[in-house]
Amino acid sequence: MPKRTIEEGSLRNFTCPESGKVIGFKFGVRLPRYRGNMVSLINGYYVSVDGEEFPQDKIRFQINGKEPRTFEELKTAVWEHWNYQDTAYLYIEKEGGLAPGEHTVTAVVSNFEQYGYNPATDQKRVDEITVPTAAGIGLGGPSAPQTLSLEED
């Protein structure tokens, strides 16, 4: 398993293709498991940077060379796999992105287990999906904040 779930050296701002304006930032994440995971099982991420928390509607998930997607869109990716050794990217909408320099980043994933579904015991969990709303809740939590540097382009 990776020692850190946030990929060092991966913090970057990203721009709108049409305007060239910085509209957010991204960073790489690794799966905190000993094996891969189906993409459709990922419910969301808790993300905070320098103490600022970002809601699910501001976060997109990118893996396998596809465009960044919402967590709602990931639910339909039932045949797509996140391999254990692969890095995924979280795209966070934030006008102007982040300033160059060091930033404290926390990311915690929430996902379903992939070992089968029992209607008698699992439906309540399906109906009450818990997306991380604070550090320490979700798979891989508690996530130790990591300091990442954003270099000026």
Buried (B, 14 or more C-beta within 10 A) or exposed (E): EBEEBBBEEBBBBBEEEEEEEBBBBBBBBBBBBEEBBBBBBBBBBBBBBEEEEBEBEEBBBBBEEEEBBEBEBBBEBEEEBBEBEEBBBBBBBBEEBBEEEEBEBBBBBBBBEEEEEEEEEEEEEEEEEEBBBEBEBBBBBEBEBBEBEBEEE
